[in-house]
């Protein structure tokens, strides 16, 4: 299993006190997704986020549309996309994984609002459990990524605004 870099972002990069963050989560494989949501919410709270909105959608394919709608609304500074797709016996797994990952990237690039990818795409349930537990929670990692990227985008936009003056 891959690991994140041991180099941590600066504390101010993870300050969510003035960020509006939403979590979009799939109800499919709900027991796993709830673990991801718990990890994300704990991380958001730890970094000062106030009352993150949670939006539940039926499955992983629906995550990008809900995330796009939130991002376009102007009501959030970042979105955390959470779900769990476990490989079955058909090619459906591949199509779902491709659609949700491309859709989340579409949200990022088309809106400029960070949408952190926390959708597990695993070959079996054991892999999903290993990536959604208390010590290795991809929901927590996605929440941290959303905070860091929202702060980065703000800094970059502020710099652009200053250059225009």
N, C-alpha and C positions, 0 to 999 in steps of 0.2 A: 504494500500500500504506500502510495506517495505521501510525502510530508511537506508541510508548509515550510517556508524559509524560517530559520531561527532568528533572523533579523526582524525585529519588531518595529512597527511604526511609532512615531513620536506620540506622546500622550495627547497633545492637542489634535492630532489627526484622528483620534478615537473619541473625541468629545462630542457627544450627541445631545447635549443639553438644549441646544436651540435648533435641533433638526426635527423635522416631521417625517416619520418613517412608517411605512405600511408593510405588512407581511401578507403575501398572497400564498395560500396553502391549498393543496389538493386534498380532497377527502379520500381519494383512492389510496389503498394501503394505509388507512387512517392511523393504525397503531404506530407505524413508523413515522408518519408525518407529524403526529402529535409530539413525538420525541424531538423532532427537528424544530417544531414551533417552540417547544419549551426551551430548548437550547438558544434559539434566536431571541426569545423574549428575555431570558436571563441576561444575555449579553447586552441587549439594548438597554435594559434597566441598569446594569453595572456601569454602563458608559453614559448614563444620564438622560436617556430618551424618555420623554413623558408620553404616556398613553398611546403606544403605537396601535394603529388600526390593524385589525386582522380581518382579512377577506377570505372566505372559504369558497373554493370552486370544486366542481364535480371531479375533475381529473387533471392530469398534468397538461394535456393539450389546451385546456382552458386557462392556464396560468398566464400566458402572454397577453391575452385580450384584457383580462382584469388588470394586469400590471400596466398595460398601455393606457387604459382608461384612467387609472389613478395618476400616472405620470403626466398625461395630457391635461388633467384637471387643474394642475398647478397647486394642488393641496398637499403634495408630498415633496420632500427633498430626496428621498430614496425609497426603493422598494426591495424587499427581500422575497425572492421566489423560492418556495419550498414544495417538495413533493418527493414521491418515490415510485420509480418504474422498475419493476423486477422482470427479468427475462422469462418468457414462457416458451411455448413450443412452436410459435409461429414468428413470422417476420414483423408482426405488429410492434414488438418491442423497439426494433430499429426505427420504424416510422415515427413512433411517439417520441423517442429520444431526439431524433433529428428535428422534429417540429418544435418541441418545447425549447431546445437549445437555440435554434435559429430565431424563434419568436422572442425569447428573452434578449438576445443580441439586438434584434430589431428595436425593441423598447429602448435600449441604451443608445443606439446610434440615431434613431429618429426623433427622440425627445430630449436627449441630453441629460435625462434624469437617470442616475445610476440604478440599475436593476441587478442585484447580486444573485448569481445562480447557485441555488442550494437544492437542486433537484438531484436526488440520488438515482443513478442508472446502474443497477447492479445485476449480476448474473443469478443471484439467489438471495433468499431471505437473510441468511447468516451475514452476508456482506452488508446488507442494509442495516441490520442490527448493530454491526460493528462500527458503522459510520454515523449512527444516531444515538450513541450512548453518552454517558456523562463525560468520559475522557476524550472521546473523538467524535465531536458532534458537528456535522457539516452545516447544520442550521446556525449554530453559534458562529462558525467561520464566515458564513454568508452574511450574517448580521454585522460582523466586524468589517467585512469588505464593503458593505453598503455605507456604513458610517465613514470609513476612510475615504471612499470615492466621493461621497457627498461633500465632505470637507475639501477634498482636492478640487472638485469642480467649482466650488465657491471661490477658492483662492485663485484659480485660473480665470474665472469670470471677473473677479475684482481687478486682477492685473490687466485684463483687456479693457475694462471700464476706465482704469487709470490712464492707459495708453491713449484712449480716445479724447481725454481731457486736455 
